[in-house]
Amino acid sequence: MAIHLPRIISSKKVPKGYFAVYVGENQKRFVIPVSFLNQPSLQDLLGMSQEEFGYSHPTGGLTIPCNEDIFLDVTSRLN
């Protein structure tokens, strides 16, 4: 079952106004709007990332340590 989220894209390039995050065990890459950073639910996920990985992550990417389904659920509710 595919979930289409028009404001979340998977891409090699990161468009202006977006940033990339890696989610789940398989490190699936998502490119999401910078405007999501103001949302408390995304801030909670970023807090989980900071607790687990600190501010220095070996891959250099921002990794969110949660299930992809949870991430998609949270971001699908953001405006």
N, CA, C and O atoms as a GROMACS GRO file, in nm:
protein
  316
    1MET      N    1   0.084  -0.117   0.000
    1MET     CA    2   0.000   0.000   0.000
    1MET      C    3   0.089   0.124   0.000
    1MET      O    4   0.168   0.143   0.092
    2ALA      N    5   0.077   0.207  -0.100
    2ALA     CA    6   0.158   0.327  -0.112
    2ALA      C    7   0.084   0.446  -0.053
    2ALA      O    8  -0.037   0.461  -0.070
    3ILE      N    9   0.157   0.530   0.017
    3ILE     CA   10   0.100   0.651   0.073
    3ILE      C   11   0.161   0.767  -0.003
    3ILE      O   12   0.283   0.781  -0.009
    4HIS      N   13   0.077   0.851  -0.060
    4HIS     CA   14   0.126   0.966  -0.136
    4HIS      C   15   0.118   1.090  -0.047
    4HIS      O   16   0.010   1.131  -0.006
    5LEU      N   17   0.232   1.147  -0.020
    5LEU     CA   18   0.238   1.270   0.057
    5LEU      C   19   0.299   1.377  -0.031
    5LEU      O   20   0.420   1.374  -0.056
    6PRO      N   21   0.220   1.470  -0.079
    6PRO     CA   22   0.270   1.567  -0.176
    6PRO      C   23   0.382   1.656  -0.125
    6PRO      O   24   0.458   1.709  -0.206
    7ARG      N   25   0.394   1.675   0.007
    7ARG     CA   26   0.497   1.764   0.059
    7ARG      C   27   0.621   1.690   0.104
    7ARG      O   28   0.716   1.752   0.151
    8ILE      N   29   0.622   1.559   0.090
    8ILE     CA   30   0.740   1.480   0.122
    8ILE      C   31   0.783   1.412  -0.006
    8ILE      O   32   0.704   1.343  -0.070
    9ILE      N   33   0.909   1.430  -0.043
    9ILE     CA   34   0.955   1.371  -0.168
    9ILE      C   35   1.081   1.291  -0.142
    9ILE      O   36   1.155   1.316  -0.047
   10SER      N   37   1.104   1.195  -0.227
   10SER     CA   38   1.227   1.117  -0.220
   10SER      C   39   1.307   1.154  -0.343
   10SER      O   40   1.262   1.133  -0.456
   11SER      N   41   1.424   1.208  -0.324
   11SER     CA   42   1.501   1.260  -0.435
   11SER      C   43   1.649   1.261  -0.401
   11SER      O   44   1.687   1.264  -0.284
   12LYS      N   45   1.732   1.259  -0.504
   12LYS     CA   46   1.877   1.270  -0.482
   12LYS      C   47   1.914   1.413  -0.448
   12LYS      O   48   2.000   1.436  -0.362
   13LYS      N   49   1.850   1.510  -0.514
   13LYS     CA   50   1.877   1.651  -0.487
   13LYS      C   51   1.780   1.701  -0.381
   13LYS      O   52   1.667   1.654  -0.370
   14VAL      N   53   1.827   1.796  -0.303
   14VAL     CA   54   1.742   1.858  -0.202
   14VAL      C   55   1.707   1.998  -0.251
   14VAL      O   56   1.793   2.085  -0.258
   15PRO      N   57   1.579   2.019  -0.285
   15PRO     CA   58   1.539   2.152  -0.333
   15PRO      C   59   1.552   2.258  -0.224
   15PRO      O   60   1.551   2.226  -0.106
   16LYS      N   61   1.563   2.381  -0.265
   16LYS     CA   62   1.569   2.492  -0.170
   16LYS      C   63   1.443   2.490  -0.084
   16LYS      O   64   1.332   2.473  -0.135
   17GLY      N   65   1.461   2.506   0.046
   17GLY     CA   66   1.349   2.506   0.138
   17GLY      C   67   1.315   2.368   0.193
   17GLY      O   68   1.215   2.352   0.263
   18TYR      N   69   1.396   2.268   0.162
   18TYR     CA   70   1.376   2.131   0.208
   18TYR      C   71   1.504   2.079   0.271
   18TYR      O   72   1.611   2.139   0.254
   19PHE      N   73   1.494   1.968   0.345
   19PHE     CA   74   1.614   1.902   0.396
   19PHE      C   75   1.589   1.752   0.399
   19PHE      O   76   1.474   1.706   0.402
   20ALA      N   77   1.697   1.677   0.399
   20ALA     CA   78   1.688   1.531   0.394
   20ALA      C   79   1.702   1.471   0.533
   20ALA      O   80   1.781   1.519   0.614
   21VAL      N   81   1.624   1.367   0.559
   21VAL     CA   82   1.635   1.289   0.681
   21VAL      C   83   1.634   1.142   0.643
   21VAL      O   84   1.581   1.103   0.539
   22TYR      N   85   1.694   1.061   0.728
   22TYR     CA   86   1.697   0.916   0.708
   22TYR      C   87   1.617   0.852   0.821
   22TYR      O   88   1.638   0.883   0.938
   23VAL      N   89   1.526   0.763   0.784
   23VAL     CA   90   1.430   0.710   0.880
   23VAL      C   91   1.428   0.558   0.878
   23VAL      O   92   1.436   0.496   0.772
   24GLY      N   93   1.418   0.499   0.997
   24GLY     CA   94   1.397   0.355   1.009
   24GLY      C   95   1.524   0.273   0.998
   24GLY      O   96   1.633   0.326   0.975
   25GLU      N   97   1.507   0.143   1.016
   25GLU     CA   98   1.620   0.050   1.012
   25GLU      C   99   1.691   0.050   0.877
   25GLU      O  100   1.812   0.033   0.870
   26ASN      N  101   1.613   0.069   0.770
   26ASN     CA  102   1.671   0.067   0.635
   26ASN      C  103   1.723   0.202   0.590
   26ASN      O  104   1.770   0.218   0.478
   27GLN      N  105   1.714   0.302   0.680
   27GLN     CA  106   1.764   0.436   0.651
   27GLN      C  107   1.703   0.492   0.523
   27GLN      O  108   1.775   0.544   0.437
   28LYS      N  109   1.571   0.482   0.511
   28LYS     CA  110   1.503   0.537   0.394
   28LYS      C  111   1.514   0.689   0.398
   28LYS      O  112   1.492   0.751   0.502
   29ARG      N  113   1.547   0.747   0.284
   29ARG     CA  114   1.569   0.892   0.276
   29ARG      C  115   1.440   0.962   0.238
   29ARG      O  116   1.370   0.923   0.144
   30PHE      N  117   1.408   1.067   0.315
   30PHE     CA  118   1.295   1.153   0.286
   30PHE      C  119   1.344   1.296   0.278
   30PHE      O  120   1.434   1.336   0.353
   31VAL      N  121   1.287   1.373   0.189
   31VAL     CA  122   1.318   1.515   0.178
   31VAL      C  123   1.191   1.589   0.219
   31VAL      O  124   1.086   1.574   0.156
   32ILE      N  125   1.203   1.668   0.326
   32ILE     CA  126   1.084   1.733   0.382
   32ILE      C  127   1.104   1.884   0.389
   32ILE      O  128   1.218   1.932   0.392
   33PRO      N  129   0.993   1.959   0.392
   33PRO     CA  130   1.004   2.105   0.397
   33PRO      C  131   1.068   2.155   0.528
   33PRO      O  132   1.042   2.100   0.635
   34VAL      N  133   1.148   2.257   0.518
   34VAL     CA  134   1.210   2.319   0.635
   34VAL      C  135   1.101   2.372   0.728
   34VAL      O  136   1.122   2.378   0.850
   35SER      N  137   0.987   2.410   0.674
   35SER     CA  138   0.879   2.462   0.757
   35SER      C  139   0.831   2.361   0.861
   35SER      O  140   0.773   2.400   0.962
   36PHE      N  141   0.855   2.233   0.838
   36PHE     CA  142   0.818   2.130   0.935
   36PHE      C  143   0.896   2.143   1.065
   36PHE      O  144   0.853   2.091   1.168
   37LEU      N  145   1.010   2.211   1.061
   37LEU     CA  146   1.093   2.225   1.181
   37LEU      C  147   1.021   2.300   1.293
   37LEU      O  148   1.056   2.284   1.410
   38ASN      N  149   0.923   2.380   1.258
   38ASN     CA  150   0.847   2.456   1.359
   38ASN      C  151   0.741   2.371   1.428
   38ASN      O  152   0.683   2.415   1.527
   39GLN      N  153   0.716   2.252   1.379
   39GLN     CA  154   0.608   2.169   1.431
   39GLN      C  155   0.654   2.087   1.552
   39GLN      O  156   0.756   2.019   1.545
   40PRO      N  157   0.580   2.095   1.662
   40PRO     CA  158   0.619   2.022   1.784
   40PRO      C  159   0.637   1.871   1.762
   40PRO      O  160   0.726   1.811   1.821
   41SER      N  161   0.554   1.810   1.679
   41SER     CA  162   0.566   1.665   1.659
   41SER      C  163   0.697   1.630   1.589
   41SER      O  164   0.758   1.527   1.620
   42LEU      N  165   0.741   1.713   1.494
   42LEU     CA  166   0.871   1.686   1.430
   42LEU      C  167   0.984   1.719   1.527
   42LEU      O  168   1.087   1.651   1.526
   43GLN      N  169   0.968   1.820   1.608
   43GLN     CA  170   1.069   1.852   1.709
   43GLN      C  171   1.087   1.736   1.806
   43GLN      O  172   1.198   1.709   1.852
   44ASP      N  173   0.977   1.666   1.838
   44ASP     CA  174   0.988   1.547   1.924
   44ASP      C  175   1.073   1.440   1.857
   44ASP      O  176   1.157   1.378   1.921
   45LEU      N  177   1.050   1.417   1.727
   45LEU     CA  178   1.130   1.318   1.654
   45LEU      C  179   1.277   1.358   1.648
   45LEU      O  180   1.366   1.274   1.660
   46LEU      N  181   1.302   1.487   1.629
   46LEU     CA  182   1.440   1.535   1.625
   46LEU      C  183   1.506   1.521   1.763
   46LEU      O  184   1.626   1.495   1.772
   47GLY      N  185   1.428   1.538   1.868
   47GLY     CA  186   1.480   1.518   2.004
   47GLY      C  187   1.521   1.373   2.025
   47GLY      O  188   1.623   1.345   2.089
   48MET      N  189   1.442   1.280   1.971
   48MET     CA  190   1.478   1.137   1.977
   48MET      C  191   1.610   1.113   1.906
   48MET      O  192   1.695   1.037   1.952
   49SER      N  193   1.626   1.179   1.792
   49SER     CA  194   1.750   1.164   1.716
   49SER      C  195   1.869   1.216   1.794
   49SER      O  196   1.975   1.153   1.796
   50GLN      N  197   1.853   1.330   1.858
   50GLN     CA  198   1.962   1.389   1.937
   50GLN      C  199   1.998   1.299   2.054
   50GLN      O  200   2.115   1.282   2.086
   51GLU      N  201   1.896   1.242   2.119
   51GLU     CA  202   1.923   1.153   2.233
   51GLU      C  203   1.998   1.027   2.189
   51GLU      O  204   2.087   0.979   2.259
   52GLU      N  205   1.960   0.974   2.073
   52GLU     CA  206   2.020   0.849   2.027
   52GLU      C  207   2.158   0.869   1.965
   52GLU      O  208   2.250   0.790   1.989
   53PHE      N  209   2.173   0.975   1.884
   53PHE     CA  210   2.296   0.992   1.807
   53PHE      C  211   2.379   1.113   1.846
   53PHE      O  212   2.494   1.124   1.804
   54GLY      N  213   2.325   1.203   1.925
   54GLY     CA  214   2.395   1.326   1.956
   54GLY      C  215   2.392   1.418   1.834
   54GLY      O  216   2.307   1.404   1.747
   55TYR      N  217   2.486   1.510   1.830
   55TYR     CA  218   2.489   1.604   1.718
   55TYR      C  219   2.589   1.563   1.611
   55TYR      O  220   2.604   1.632   1.510
   56SER      N  221   2.656   1.453   1.632
   56SER     CA  222   2.753   1.405   1.534
   56SER      C  223   2.715   1.262   1.496
   56SER      O  224   2.722   1.171   1.578
   57HIS      N  225   2.676   1.245   1.371
   57HIS     CA  226   2.636   1.113   1.325
   57HIS      C  227   2.734   1.066   1.218
   57HIS      O  228   2.771   1.145   1.131
   58PRO      N  229   2.776   0.940   1.224
   58PRO     CA  230   2.879   0.890   1.133
   58PRO      C  231   2.845   0.903   0.985
   58PRO      O  232   2.936   0.921   0.903
   59THR      N  233   2.718   0.896   0.948
   59THR     CA  234   2.684   0.905   0.805
   59THR      C  235   2.677   1.049   0.759
   59THR      O  236   2.673   1.076   0.639
   60GLY      N  237   2.676   1.143   0.853
   60GLY     CA  238   2.667   1.283   0.816
   60GLY      C  239   2.526   1.330   0.790
   60GLY      O  240   2.503   1.450   0.776
   61GLY      N  241   2.430   1.238   0.785
   61GLY     CA  242   2.291   1.275   0.760
   61GLY      C  243   2.212   1.278   0.889
   61GLY      O  244   2.253   1.219   0.990
   62LEU      N  245   2.101   1.345   0.885
   62LEU     CA  246   2.013   1.350   1.000
   62LEU      C  247   1.929   1.223   1.000
   62LEU      O  248   1.849   1.201   0.909
   63THR      N  249   1.948   1.140   1.102
   63THR     CA  250   1.878   1.013   1.112
   63THR      C  251   1.775   1.022   1.224
   63THR      O  252   1.805   1.063   1.335
   64ILE      N  253   1.652   0.981   1.192
   64ILE     CA  254   1.545   0.980   1.290
   64ILE      C  255   1.517   0.835   1.327
   64ILE      O  256   1.476   0.756   1.241
   65PRO      N  257   1.539   0.799   1.454
   65PRO     CA  258   1.528   0.660   1.496
   65PRO      C  259   1.385   0.618   1.528
   65PRO      O  260   1.350   0.593   1.643
   66CYS      N  261   1.303   0.611   1.424
   66CYS     CA  262   1.167   0.562   1.444
   66CYS      C  263   1.126   0.482   1.322
   66CYS      O  264   1.193   0.486   1.218
   67ASN      N  265   1.019   0.411   1.334
   67ASN     CA  266   0.964   0.332   1.225
   67ASN      C  267   0.918   0.426   1.113
   67ASN      O  268   0.867   0.534   1.140
   68GLU      N  269   0.936   0.383   0.988
   68GLU     CA  270   0.893   0.465   0.874
   68GLU      C  271   0.745   0.497   0.881
   68GLU      O  272   0.704   0.608   0.846
   69ASP      N  273   0.664   0.401   0.925
   69ASP     CA  274   0.519   0.424   0.932
   69ASP      C  275   0.486   0.535   1.032
   69ASP      O  276   0.396   0.616   1.008
   70ILE      N  277   0.558   0.539   1.143
   70ILE     CA  278   0.535   0.644   1.243
   70ILE      C  279   0.575   0.779   1.184
   70ILE      O  280   0.503   0.877   1.199
   71PHE      N  281   0.690   0.784   1.117
   71PHE     CA  282   0.735   0.906   1.054
   71PHE      C  283   0.633   0.956   0.952
   71PHE      O  284   0.600   1.075   0.950
   72LEU      N  285   0.584   0.867   0.868
   72LEU     CA  286   0.486   0.906   0.767
   72LEU      C  287   0.357   0.953   0.832
   72LEU      O  288   0.293   1.047   0.784
   73ASP      N  289   0.317   0.889   0.940
   73ASP     CA  290   0.196   0.930   1.011
   73ASP      C  291   0.213   1.072   1.068
   73ASP      O  292   0.125   1.156   1.054
   74VAL      N  293   0.325   1.095   1.133
   74VAL     CA  294   0.351   1.227   1.193
   74VAL      C  295   0.357   1.334   1.086
   74VAL      O  296   0.291   1.438   1.099
   75THR      N  297   0.434   1.312   0.981
   75THR     CA  298   0.450   1.417   0.880
   75THR      C  299   0.325   1.436   0.795
   75THR      O  300   0.306   1.544   0.739
   76SER      N  301   0.241   1.335   0.783
   76SER     CA  302   0.119   1.353   0.705
   76SER      C  303   0.021   1.447   0.773
   76SER      O  304  -0.070   1.499   0.708
   77ARG      N  305   0.039   1.469   0.903
   77ARG     CA  306  -0.049   1.558   0.978
   77ARG      C  307   0.000   1.702   0.981
   77ARG      O  308  -0.069   1.790   1.031
   78LEU      N  309   0.119   1.727   0.929
   78LEU     CA  310   0.178   1.860   0.934
   78LEU      C  311   0.132   1.944   0.816
   78LEU      O  312   0.108   1.892   0.706
   79ASN      N  313   0.121   2.073   0.839
   79ASN     CA  314   0.080   2.165   0.731
   79ASN      C  315   0.196   2.250   0.690
   79ASN      O  316   0.182   2.335   0.601
   0.00000   0.00000   0.00000
